[in-house]
Amino acid sequence: MLTFVTFNIDLIEKEIQGIQQVMVGFEHYPAHALIWTLFASAKRFHPDCRTVLLTDQTSTYPDLDCEIIRYPLDRNTLTLSRTRAQLEFLKNGTEASHLLFLDTDMLVQSRLEDIFTCDFDVALTARPHNMPINGGLIMIKAFHYNQALLFMSQLLAHMELKPPPFKKWFGSQLAFKDMLALTSMPDEEGDTVIYQSIRLLILPCDTYNFSPHLEAPQPYPHKRIVHFKGPRKPLQVPYYEKYLA
């Protein structure tokens, strides 16, 4: 069984402005339709999967057909709050399920069980970039939650040391960079990195966390997970309706 978990908080204007101080051009795109299409795409290829939204105690989601788990979170430290929520979910998780933490602006385009036949504890995706690990996708193998808890606890500890602006945005990717000194990008099959006895499978973003071009939707059938990050968000629903619905 696979469990797909995403995170969202409905931000107010003051909180958006705080993120824009770190991420110039950041826009808080309404996430409800993104969450719906993310989970619909997951169920398209994994009909029996579990879908979970992690959020704060006040955001509302009247039309979403998924589990909603609420935590007391600081809305002013969005990235830090996401990692805290993920860690809390792991602590109470069902270890018999493979687990995927995904950003709301992603679509699943294939069955993913084969990834979990590899020998690893946690899987991440990397790209040639000054922050090589993209924090939008973290995969955890069933019955390896204890190792994942150690890794995510270390991630949170590194994030808490960052200056306040990076607790709003970029904090996880900067923490990943501190923790993992990648010397090369993975091939299609991925490479394994050992971090404090935790086995990390590093997969290429180009296949498992692909960012499409900034244009009208076109199909990317060979990309297993497509990430409509940043200004691509308005393309996600049209892409889903045209190619995955």
C-alpha positions as CSV (number, residue, x, y, z in Angstrom):
1,M,0.0,0.0,0.0
2,L,1.1,3.6,-0.7
3,T,0.2,6.6,1.4
4,F,0.4,10.0,-0.3
5,V,0.7,13.0,2.1
6,T,0.7,16.7,1.3
7,F,0.8,19.8,3.4
8,N,-0.9,23.2,3.1
9,I,-1.8,26.2,5.2
10,D,-4.1,29.0,3.8
11,L,-2.0,32.1,4.3
12,I,-3.1,35.6,4.9
13,E,-1.6,38.6,3.2
14,K,0.9,39.5,6.0
15,E,2.2,35.9,6.0
16,I,2.6,35.9,2.2
17,Q,4.6,39.2,2.4
18,G,6.9,37.5,4.9
19,I,7.7,34.7,2.4
20,Q,8.1,37.3,-0.4
21,Q,11.0,38.8,1.5
22,V,12.9,35.5,0.9
23,M,11.3,34.3,-2.3
24,V,10.8,37.3,-4.6
25,G,7.8,36.8,-6.8
26,F,6.2,34.2,-4.5
27,E,2.4,34.0,-5.0
28,H,0.1,32.0,-2.7
29,Y,-1.9,30.2,-5.4
30,P,-5.2,28.7,-4.1
31,A,-4.2,25.2,-3.2
32,H,-7.6,23.4,-3.0
33,A,-7.8,22.5,-6.7
34,L,-4.1,21.5,-6.7
35,I,-4.6,19.2,-3.7
36,W,-7.7,17.6,-5.4
37,T,-5.8,16.9,-8.7
38,L,-2.7,15.7,-6.8
39,F,-4.7,13.1,-5.0
40,A,-6.8,12.3,-8.1
41,S,-3.7,11.6,-10.0
42,A,-2.3,9.4,-7.2
43,K,-5.6,7.4,-7.2
44,R,-5.6,7.1,-11.0
45,F,-2.5,4.9,-10.8
46,H,-3.0,3.6,-7.2
47,P,-6.8,3.1,-6.6
48,D,-6.3,1.7,-3.1
49,C,-3.9,4.4,-1.9
50,R,-4.4,6.5,1.2
51,T,-4.4,10.3,0.8
52,V,-3.7,12.6,3.7
53,L,-3.5,16.4,4.0
54,L,-1.5,17.9,6.9
55,T,-2.5,21.4,7.9
56,D,-3.0,23.8,10.8
57,Q,-6.0,24.1,13.0
58,T,-7.9,26.9,11.1
59,S,-7.5,26.3,7.4
60,T,-10.7,24.9,5.8
61,Y,-11.1,22.3,3.0
62,P,-14.9,21.7,2.6
63,D,-14.7,19.8,-0.7
64,L,-11.7,17.6,-0.3
65,D,-12.2,13.8,-0.1
66,C,-9.1,12.9,1.9
67,E,-8.0,12.5,5.5
68,I,-7.2,15.8,7.1
69,I,-4.8,15.9,10.1
70,R,-4.4,19.1,12.0
71,Y,-1.5,20.2,14.1
72,P,-0.7,23.4,16.2
73,L,1.6,25.1,13.7
74,D,3.3,28.5,13.3
75,R,1.9,30.0,10.2
76,N,4.8,32.5,10.0
77,T,7.4,29.7,9.5
78,L,5.8,27.8,6.7
79,T,8.7,25.5,5.6
80,L,9.6,24.7,9.2
81,S,6.0,24.0,10.0
82,R,5.8,21.6,7.1
83,T,8.7,19.6,8.3
84,R,7.3,19.5,11.9
85,A,4.0,18.2,10.6
86,Q,5.7,15.6,8.5
87,L,7.7,14.5,11.5
88,E,4.6,14.3,13.7
89,F,2.8,12.2,11.1
90,L,5.7,9.8,10.9
91,K,5.7,9.3,14.7
92,N,2.1,8.1,14.5
93,G,2.3,6.5,11.1
94,T,1.3,3.0,9.9
95,E,4.7,1.4,9.1
96,A,3.2,-1.2,6.8
97,S,2.6,1.5,4.1
98,H,5.2,3.1,1.8
99,L,4.9,6.8,2.3
100,L,5.3,9.8,0.0
101,F,5.5,13.4,1.2
102,L,4.6,15.6,-1.8
103,D,4.0,19.2,-2.5
104,T,0.5,20.2,-3.4
105,D,1.6,21.3,-6.9
106,M,2.5,17.8,-8.1
107,L,0.9,15.2,-10.3
108,V,1.6,11.5,-10.3
109,Q,1.9,10.0,-13.8
110,S,2.8,6.3,-13.2
111,R,2.6,3.4,-10.8
112,L,5.4,4.0,-8.2
113,E,5.6,0.7,-6.3
114,D,8.8,-0.4,-8.2
115,I,10.8,2.4,-6.5
116,F,10.2,0.7,-3.1
117,T,11.8,-2.6,-4.3
118,C,15.2,-0.8,-4.0
119,D,17.3,-1.1,-0.9
120,F,16.9,2.2,1.0
121,D,15.3,3.9,3.9
122,V,14.5,7.4,2.5
123,A,14.4,8.5,-1.1
124,L,15.1,12.1,-2.3
125,T,15.3,13.8,-5.7
126,A,18.2,15.9,-6.9
127,R,19.0,18.3,-9.7
128,P,22.0,20.4,-10.9
129,H,21.4,23.4,-8.7
130,N,22.9,25.4,-5.9
131,M,20.3,23.7,-3.7
132,P,20.5,20.2,-5.2
133,I,17.9,18.4,-3.2
134,N,14.3,19.5,-3.9
135,G,12.3,19.2,-0.7
136,G,9.0,18.8,-2.5
137,L,9.2,15.0,-2.6
138,I,10.4,12.6,0.2
139,M,9.7,8.9,-0.1
140,I,9.9,6.5,2.9
141,K,9.9,2.7,2.6
142,A,7.5,0.7,4.7
143,F,8.9,-0.7,8.0
144,H,11.7,1.9,7.8
145,Y,10.0,4.6,9.7
146,N,12.5,4.6,12.6
147,Q,15.3,5.4,10.2
148,A,13.2,8.0,8.5
149,L,12.4,9.6,11.9
150,L,16.1,9.9,12.7
151,F,16.7,11.5,9.3
152,M,13.7,13.9,9.5
153,S,14.7,14.9,13.1
154,Q,18.2,15.8,11.8
155,L,16.6,17.8,9.0
156,L,14.4,19.7,11.4
157,A,17.4,20.4,13.7
158,H,19.4,21.9,10.8
159,M,16.4,24.0,9.8
160,E,15.9,25.4,13.3
161,L,19.5,26.7,13.1
162,K,18.7,28.8,10.0
163,P,18.0,32.5,10.2
164,P,14.3,33.3,10.6
165,P,13.6,34.2,6.9
166,F,14.7,30.6,5.9
167,K,12.2,29.1,8.3
168,K,9.6,30.7,6.0
169,W,11.0,29.4,2.8
170,F,14.1,27.5,1.4
171,G,14.9,26.1,4.9
172,S,14.6,22.4,4.1
173,Q,16.6,22.7,0.9
174,L,19.4,24.6,2.6
175,A,19.3,22.0,5.4
176,F,19.6,19.1,2.9
177,K,22.6,20.9,1.3
178,D,24.3,21.1,4.8
179,M,23.6,17.4,5.5
180,L,24.4,15.9,2.1
181,A,27.5,16.9,0.2
182,L,26.5,15.5,-3.3
183,T,29.4,15.3,-5.7
184,S,27.4,14.2,-8.7
185,M,23.8,14.0,-9.9
186,P,22.1,10.6,-9.9
187,D,21.5,8.5,-13.0
188,E,18.1,7.1,-13.9
189,E,18.5,4.3,-11.4
190,G,19.6,6.6,-8.6
191,D,22.6,6.4,-6.2
192,T,22.6,5.5,-2.6
193,V,24.1,7.8,0.0
194,I,24.7,6.9,3.6
195,Y,23.9,9.6,6.2
196,Q,24.5,8.5,9.8
197,S,23.7,4.8,8.9
198,I,20.5,5.9,7.1
199,R,20.4,4.7,3.5
200,L,19.2,7.5,1.1
201,L,18.2,6.8,-2.4
202,I,18.9,9.8,-4.6
203,L,16.7,9.9,-7.7
204,P,16.9,12.4,-10.6
205,C,14.4,15.3,-10.5
206,D,14.3,15.1,-14.3
207,T,12.2,11.9,-14.0
208,Y,10.7,11.8,-10.5
209,N,10.3,15.6,-9.8
210,F,10.1,17.2,-13.2
211,S,9.3,20.9,-13.7
212,P,7.5,21.5,-17.0
213,H,8.1,24.4,-19.3
214,L,6.3,27.7,-18.6
215,E,3.8,27.4,-21.4
216,A,0.5,25.8,-22.3
217,P,0.2,22.2,-21.1
218,Q,1.9,19.6,-23.2
219,P,2.2,15.9,-22.3
220,Y,5.3,14.5,-20.5
221,P,4.4,10.8,-20.6
222,H,7.9,9.7,-19.5
223,K,8.0,11.8,-16.4
224,R,6.8,9.9,-13.4
225,I,6.0,12.9,-11.2
226,V,5.5,16.4,-12.6
227,H,6.0,19.4,-10.3
228,F,4.2,22.6,-11.2
229,K,6.2,24.7,-8.9
230,G,6.3,28.5,-8.8
231,P,4.6,30.2,-11.7
232,R,3.7,26.8,-13.3
233,K,0.9,26.3,-10.7
234,P,-1.9,27.6,-13.1
235,L,-1.0,24.8,-15.5
236,Q,-1.6,22.0,-13.1
237,V,-5.4,21.7,-13.3
238,P,-5.5,22.1,-17.2
239,Y,-2.8,19.5,-17.5
240,Y,-4.6,17.0,-15.2
241,E,-7.9,17.6,-17.1
242,K,-6.3,17.1,-20.5
243,Y,-3.9,14.2,-19.9
244,L,-4.8,12.4,-16.7
245,A,-8.5,12.8,-16.0
